[in-house]
Amino acid sequence: MRKVILTLLLCSQNLLWAQSFDLIPLGVYGGGDESNLSAYLIGEKDKNEFLSLDAGTIRAGIRVAISKKTFDVTDEIVLRSYIKAYFISHGHLDHLSGLIINSPEDSKKNIYAFPYVIDVLKNNYFTNAAWSNFANEGESPILNKYSYHRLEKKVSQQVENTSMRIQGFELSHGSFSKSAAVLVQNSLEDAILYLGDTGADRIENSENLAILWESIAPLIKEKKLKAIMIEVSFPNSQPETALYGHLTPKLLVEELVKLEKHTGKGGLKNFKVIVTHLKPGGNQIEMIKKELGDNNPLQLEFIFPVQGQKMVL
């Protein structure tokens, strides 16, 4: 009987921590290298049905993934068939330039974003003066390749042609720009949280991250949230008056301490935090990694994604 009980406990624990997402970084930096800008393919494990979380670099990242044996098909097949839709967090070029530049060769699919992001796409990028209008709204001629799907705060909607659902959350990104986070849930109700660019609530005079932490804490307590993907753009030496809506290691930990208040003491121990949007230049990236390692009171598992290298979560 003891062996049966032990076997059942081990099976239930394995199910609890079962890997259910594929995450493929197509770009990991926040500027400084146009071939490696923010874009992550997220999909249910082994299905090759991906939502692109932002789209700073697309084809160049796909080619790196192919060179690393992450994909065994052509870049055209990944672009046109494997990527089913895009989520765009905000209207800055390092988060969407790959979508724009590859639009002539892309297939029909949806763009999910908050209305303020769709307005940027419609008024600034998919225009005759800047490019061509590959979307379903805006200037004529309308080419109808992409369909805009507007997110509403904390309202779940299906990502067409996948088994995933998404919920959007507003973020503050400096004085002149709003950004967004998205909670991606699969058919097992496991989840990944991805944040576009964001400043800390204290710096931004905002409650956006506080609202987000309260919303996702139950998923952490239920062991359903596999990871948080969040930016750290600058080392701690960057003055708080010159962050431009970004985080440092110190500010990230400050925010995650607030999250722990909702999950309970020790509730984030060994929790995966995937650090995105590092800005290359000098030894900045090395400093960010060191500062996160030196100041980790919550005992988080910090992960630094590598372009083209698949992660299974």
Secondary structure, 3 states (H helix, E strand, C coil): CHHHHHHHHHHHHHHHCCCCEEEEEEECECCCCCCCECEEEEEECCCCCEEEECCCCCHHHHHHHHHCCCCCCCHHHHHHHHEEEEECCCCCHHHCHHHHHCHHHCCCEEEEECHHHHHHHHHHHCCCCCCCCCECCCCCCCCCCEEEEECCECCCEECCCCCCEEEEEEEECCCCCEEEEEEEECCCCCEEEEECCCCCHHHHCCCHHHHHHHHHHHHHHCCCEEEEEEECCCCCCCCHHHCCCCCCHHHHHHHHHHHHHHHCCCCCCCCEEEEECECCCCCHHHHHHHHHHHCCCCCCEEECCCCCCCEEC
